[in-house]
Amino acid sequence: GFRAGHTAAILQQEAALTEASKLRKLSWSGIPKQVRPIAWKLLSGYLPANVDRRESTLQRKRKEYFAFVEQYYDSRNDESHQDTYRQIHIDIPRMSPEVLRLQPKVTEIFERILFIWAIRHPASGYVQGINDLVTPFFVVFVCEYIEEEEVENFDVSSLPEEVLQNIEADSYWCMSKLLDGIQDNYTFAQPGIQKKVKMLEELVSRIDEQVHRHLDQHEVKYLQFAFRWMNNLLMREVPLRCTIRLWDTYQSEPEGFSHFHLYVCAAFLVRWRKEILEEKDFQELLIFLQNLPTIHWGNEEISVLLAEAYRLKFAFADAPNHYKK
């Protein structure tokens, strides 16, 4: 009896793993909106691949999150947590899309998520930019419960309290999973980001020496525009719908948010080579690079960008002495 049960369990695990790798392959080129909430929960490792365990896992994790809230959230006004709470307060109004952040209910949910995360991760605490990482999860998980096309114009407070709690807990856990992979981006002085900007610079110098030289000649430093690309995962550079599409791929690509993101940034920069090379003034160059004209971008542009990043990854990733001149 034990043997048979054991074998069945192993087979089920195999099947689950096969499913997981199938899901990754399919998700790389974009996930349909209806299945995105569940796909993201699976891809981030928040939901187990094993179907039978999903419901109980969700219930357990949601309970666990609200136990944290119960335990820590009242301490937000303590002297020792003043700085954290104040910084979160400053950041949330900078969140995009604007329509969401103007809803008090949304602000309240984000404040709780970020505060709990900071308290539970004392090594990094709250660092500016982490607030942006909640938004895509939150928006995608809201879509699980509403029919509307555009979440942006949806009144979140009209959802039942229990639904809002599910969305909040799920967003917290998925954001935590994501941050586990890029933790050194958000520690004091953000060495991870400094390093990635340096890597981007070296990569671009190999991919497109002309663009690299042009920036250099006009004394534009990569940190001046690319710090934000790393810190906010390009969220401030493209519309939210594009970020969500980008994350479909990031979650299905190994080290998507760290390693692959680097190639996406390189492809993104080189995509503007014509405009960059035409601009001969430091000030104008910087203004252009900090306000790239992507407002009308959609899936098409992101697909092209990802394909190019994938090509670069193959062309440059495994070359010997990859980043060494």
Long-range contacts (C-beta under 8 A, 24 or more apart in sequence): 12-50, 13-50, 16-48, 16-49, 16-50, 16-51, 17-49, 19-49, 20-49, 23-252, 24-252, 25-252, 26-252, 27-248, 27-249, 27-251, 27-252, 28-248, 28-249, 28-252, 28-253, 29-249, 29-303, 30-245, 30-248, 30-249, 30-299, 30-303, 31-248, 33-143, 36-140, 36-143, 36-244, 36-248, 37-140, 37-141, 37-143, 37-144, 38-144, 39-248, 40-137, 40-140, 40-141, 40-174, 40-247, 40-251, 41-170, 41-174, 43-251, 43-252, 44-174, 44-177, 44-178, 44-251, 45-177, 46-170, 46-173, 46-174, 46-177, 58-166, 58-170, 61-169, 61-170, 61-173, 62-165, 62-166, 62-169, 62-170, 65-116, 65-168, 65-169, 65-172, 65-173, 66-165, 66-169, 68-116, 68-119, 68-120, 69-112, 69-116, 72-115, 72-116, 72-119, 72-120, 73-112, 73-115, 73-116, 75-119, 76-115, 81-115, 81-119, 84-115, 84-118, 84-119, 84-125, 84-126, 85-111, 85-115, 87-126, 87-128, 88-114, 88-115, 88-118, 88-126, 88-131, 91-128, 91-129, 91-131, 92-131, 94-131, 95-131, 95-132, 95-135, 96-135, 96-235, 96-236, 96-240, 97-152, 97-240, 99-152, 99-153, 100-135, 100-138, 100-139, 100-151, 100-152, 100-156, 103-155, 103-156, 103-157, 104-157, 105-156, 105-157, 105-164, 106-138, 106-156, 109-138, 109-156, 109-164, 109-167, 109-168, 109-171, 110-134, 110-138, 112-168, 113-168, 113-171, 113-172, 113-175, 116-172, 117-172, 117-175, 117-176, 117-179, 121-179, 123-187, 124-183, 124-186, 124-187, 124-188, 127-186, 127-187, 127-190, 128-231, 129-185, 129-186, 129-231, 129-232, 130-175, 130-179, 130-186, 132-232, 132-233, 132-235, 132-236, 133-175, 133-178, 133-179, 133-233, 134-171, 134-172, 134-175, 135-235, 135-240, 135-243, 136-235, 136-240, 136-243, 136-244, 136-247, 137-170, 137-171, 137-174, 137-175, 138-167, 138-171, 139-240, 139-244, 140-244, 141-166, 141-167, 141-170, 141-171, 142-167, 152-240, 178-257, 181-255, 181-257, 181-258, 182-257, 182-258, 185-230, 185-231, 190-231, 192-230, 193-227, 193-230, 193-231, 194-223, 196-230, 196-258, 196-262, 197-222, 197-223, 197-226, 197-227, 197-230, 198-222, 199-262, 199-323, 200-226, 200-229, 200-230, 200-262, 200-265, 200-266, 200-269, 201-226, 202-323, 202-325, 203-262, 203-263, 203-266, 203-312, 203-316, 203-323, 204-266, 204-269, 204-270, 205-325, 206-316, 207-266, 207-270, 207-312, 207-316, 208-270, 208-273, 210-273, 210-277, 211-269, 211-270, 211-273, 211-276, 211-277, 214-276, 214-277, 215-276, 215-285, 218-279, 218-280, 218-281, 218-282, 218-285, 219-282, 220-282, 220-285, 220-286, 220-289, 224-286, 224-289, 224-290, 225-286, 225-289, 225-290, 226-265, 226-269, 228-290, 229-265, 229-268, 230-261, 230-265, 233-257, 233-261, 234-261, 234-264, 234-265, 234-268, 237-268, 237-292, 237-294, 238-294, 238-297, 238-302, 239-294, 239-295, 239-297, 239-298, 241-298, 241-299, 242-294, 242-297, 242-298, 242-299, 242-301, 242-302, 245-299, 245-302, 246-302, 246-306, 249-306, 260-309, 260-313, 263-309, 263-310, 263-312, 263-313, 263-316, 263-317, 264-305, 264-306, 264-309, 266-309, 266-312, 267-305, 267-308, 267-309, 267-312, 268-305, 270-308, 271-305, 271-308
